[in-house]
Amino acid sequence: MREVSAELGRARDAIGQWFTELFADLSRMSSESQREIRGALGTRTDLTEKHLRAIQPAATAFLDRHPVPLAAGLVLGPGIIDDTTGAIEWWRRGPRGGTQRIVFTLNPDAAGFYDYLTYDWFTEVINTGAPAIQGPYLDYAGLDQYILTSMVPFYLDGALVGTAGCDTEVRALEPVVMPHLRQIPMDVALVSKFDRIVVGNSGRFLVGNRVGDLPRDALRVPLTGVDLGLQLVARPHLRSKAPYSDAIEVAKKMRASK
C-alpha cells in the first residue's frame, strides 16, 4: 500500500473524529430518550405513541449540541407499539428556533408510505447492534437534498427495540469536511462503504455518484474512530499538456537541425 501523505492523514483523523463524536452523542441521546420514555410510562406497561413524545427534550438537546444535523429522534420496529407497523418520533429544527415534530406515513396502503424497514440504517443496526450510516440519498420530504442518516441502537428495558439517530444534509456537512479535503494536493472524496460519494474536492467526485473504477495509483484510506465504513478516496491530479505542446517540441528540433 502506498504511503499516506501527511495532509491525507490529518484529514482522515479530523473527519473521523467528527463522526466519532457525533455517534458518541447519538448514544447519549438514545440513553436519555430511554429515561424520558420510562419516566413517562411510570407504572404502565403499554407503550403508546404519546409516550414517545417525551423524547423531545433529548432530541432538542442533541440538536443544540450539534449544529450540523437537521433532525433527530427514534425509529421503532413493528410490534413495539402497533402489531403491524412501527413508529417514528422525529424532531426537526424549527425555522425560528426550537424543534418541530415530523409526521411520517407508516400505513402501507396509504400514498407516500415510508417503508423504513427496507433501509440499511434500520436493518443493519437491528441485526448487528452496531452503529450505521446510510447515504447520501435524496430526502424523503421531496426537497431534492442529499441526506445522510446516522443511527445507533435504541434499548428499552434492556431489549433492542429500534434505533436512535439523526439526519444530516450533505450541504451542511460540506463546511466540516471540505476544508480538510482542500488541504490535500490530490482529488479526494469522502465515500460511504457502498462507494457513494458524500463530499469531494473536485469535479471528478460528485455527490451521490459511485466512485467507479480507480487508477492503480489511487488510495483508499478508512477514517479513524467509529467504524462506519467511511473512507477517503484519493487520486493524483491529471497531468495536462497544452494542446500544442508537442508541436512546439517538434519545431524546436527542426530549428536545431538547420
ABEGO torsion letter per residue (X at the ends): XBBBBAAAAAAAAAAAAAAAAAAAAAAAAAAAAAAAAAAAAEABABBBAAAAAAAAAAAAAAAAABAABABBEBBBBBGAABAABBBBBBBBBBAAEEBBBBBBBABAABBGBBBAAABAAAAAAAAAGBBBBBOBBBBAAGAGBBBBBBBBBBBBGGBBAEBBBBBBBAAAAAAAAAAAAAABABBBBBBBAAGBBABBABAABBBGBBAEBBBAABBBBBBBEBBAGBBBBBBBBBBBBBAAAAAAAAAAAAAAAX
